[in-house]
Amino acid sequence: GRYVADLVAEQLPRCVVKELQGQAAKRHPNRVPLKQVAAAVKRAFLGCDEAVLAASAQHGWTDGCCCVMLLLWGDGAVVANLGDSRALLVRRVGEGGAAPQGAASLPP
């Protein structure tokens, strides 16, 4: 729903930045390994989920939302989701980009 989506849109980037700053404080930001970045993103999503649950209980919201995030980090990427959303990597080959035939669908 709108209230939850607005809250996630406001809070999730802040949670991700906060978690990444914690990792960067331990070492140079450009040298944080992708595995640690992925763990920081996971903690950020869990923290955002807790904030949504608390706000929902406080305001009596019964709706929810979905979110997909792609974070490019060095030569790698972290993909995360909230709710029953999914991401599919599509590579452009020639003139038209399309989902590869038989592309795997991973659970959220």
JOCOR-V960068 format. One record per residue. PHI is phi in whole degrees, -180 to 180 (999 if undefined). OMEGA is omega in whole degrees, -180 to 180 (NA if undefined). NEAR is the number of other ideal C-beta (glycine too) atoms within 8 Angstrom. Layout:
BEGIN
[[PHI | OMEGA | NEAR] [PHI | OMEGA | NEAR]]
END
This chain:
BEGIN
[[999 | -174 | 8] [-62 | -177 | 6] [-62 | -179 | 10] [-68 | 179 | 14] [-61 | 178 | 9] [-63 | 180 | 8] [-64 | 179 | 11] [-65 | 179 | 13] [-61 | 180 | 8] [-81 | -171 | 8] [-86 | -173 | 11] [-61 | 178 | 14] [-59 | 178 | 8] [-64 | 179 | 8] [-64 | -180 | 13] [-64 | 180 | 13] [-61 | 180 | 8] [-60 | -180 | 9] [-66 | -180 | 13] [-70 | 177 | 12] [-64 | 177 | 8] [-62 | 178 | 9] [-71 | -177 | 12] [-68 | 180 | 10] [-65 | -179 | 5] [-81 | -180 | 6] [-159 | 179 | 7] [-62 | -175 | 6] [-53 | -178 | 7] [-76 | -178 | 5] [-110 | 177 | 6] [-73 | -179 | 13] [-61 | -178 | 6] [-57 | 179 | 9] [-62 | 178 | 6] [-72 | 176 | 9] [-63 | 179 | 14] [-61 | 178 | 9] [-65 | 178 | 8] [-65 | 178 | 13] [-64 | 178 | 14] [-61 | 177 | 9] [-61 | 179 | 9] [-64 | 179 | 13] [-65 | 179 | 12] [-65 | 177 | 8] [-64 | 178 | 10] [-66 | 178 | 13] [-61 | 177 | 9] [-62 | 179 | 8] [-65 | 179 | 11] [-65 | 180 | 13] [-63 | 179 | 8] [-65 | 180 | 8] [-66 | 179 | 12] [-63 | 179 | 11] [-66 | -178 | 7] [-67 | -174 | 6] [-100 | -180 | 7] [75 | 179 | 6] [-74 | 177 | 9] [-120 | -179 | 4] [-97 | 180 | 8] [-150 | 177 | 7] [-159 | 176 | 10] [-121 | -180 | 9] [-153 | 172 | 10] [-126 | -180 | 11] [-130 | 173 | 11] [-121 | 178 | 8] [-118 | 177 | 11] [-84 | -177 | 5] [-139 | -178 | 9] [59 | 179 | 5] [-92 | -176 | 2] [-123 | -180 | 7] [-149 | 174 | 7] [-119 | 177 | 12] [-116 | -180 | 9] [-138 | 179 | 10] [-140 | 176 | 12] [-130 | -176 | 13] [88 | -176 | 9] [-98 | 178 | 5] [-91 | -179 | 10] [-142 | 176 | 9] [-124 | 178 | 8] [-132 | 178 | 6] [-82 | 179 | 4] [-120 | 178 | 8] [-103 | -180 | 6] [-83 | 177 | 6] [-125 | -179 | 5] [69 | -175 | 4] [-82 | -174 | 2] [-118 | 175 | 6] [-93 | 180 | 6] [-153 | 175 | 5] [-65 | -180 | 6] [-63 | 179 | 7] [-62 | -179 | 4] [77 | 180 | 4] [-59 | -179 | 7] [-72 | 175 | 4] [-107 | -178 | 5] [-95 | 179 | 5] [-67 | -180 | 3] [-67 | NA | 7]]
END
